[in-house]
Amino acid sequence: MSVRRYELVFSDGAGAARDAVVVARTPATGPGGHPVYADPTGIIRAEISDRAEVRILASGGHQERPQGVVARALPEGLDGSVGEVP
């Protein structure tokens, strides 16, 4: 069974957590062949492997690839919802 949602934790170079965002699986597949996950706005897009390796994908011009991103699998909601992004 594949994970449907992740929390992406972005940190600075020192490893201190700076920001976190929840992403849900989309129907897309990334350049590495793994599922693509996105936040509800579609601005944050990431390819996440089955070993929770994260590749942030550009969703617009002039974006810098963030360093130090960690993916944490999230369980499905009690009502079975996963907040999937189309």
N, C-alpha and C positions, 0 to 999 in steps of 0.2 A: 504494500500500500504506500502510495506516495504522499508526501506532506502537502497540504493545500495552502497553508499560511505560514509565514515566517515573520519574526521581528528582526529587522536589520538594525544593528547597533553600529553607529559611526563613531570612531574615536580619533583623537589627535595623535600625533607621532609618539607621545609619551604613553599612549594606551588608556588615557582617561576618557570615559564615555562622554560624548558630546550631544548626541541626538539619537533617537530611535524612531523607526517608522514600521508599520505593519504592511506587508505586501501579501497579495493572494495570487494563486496560480492563474495564468492566462492560457488560452489555447496555443499560444506561440511557443516555438522552440528556438533557443539561441544558437549562436555560431558553433558552440561546442556540443550541440545535440541535446542539451539539457533543457528542462522547462524554464520558461520566462515567468517571473513574478512581477507584479506592479502594485503601486499604491493606488488608492481610489482616483487620484488626479491624473495618473499616467505619467507623472514627471519622474518618479523613481521607478526604474525598470532594472531588473537584475536576473541574470541567468544563475540558477543555483543547482549544483550537482547533488547526487544522492549522498555525498559525503559532506554536504553543507559548504562546499567551496563556492564563493561568490564572485561573479563577474558583473560589475555594474555596466549597464548598457546606456549609451547616450540617447537621450530623448529629444535633444535639440542642439543647436549650435553653441559653440563657445563653452562647453562644459568640460571641467577637469575631472579626471578619474580619481575618485576618493581612495585613500589608502586606509587600511585598518578597519575594514567592514567585517562584522561577524554576523552570521545568520543563526537565529535560535528558532527551532521548530515550535509552532504553537498548536495546541490541541484544538479540535473542533469544538464549537459552542455546544452547550447543553441541549439546545434545540436542533442540533445537527447542522446549523448554518456555518458557512466558512467564509462568507464575504468575498466570494469569487469575483474577479474582475473580468469582464468580457474581452 
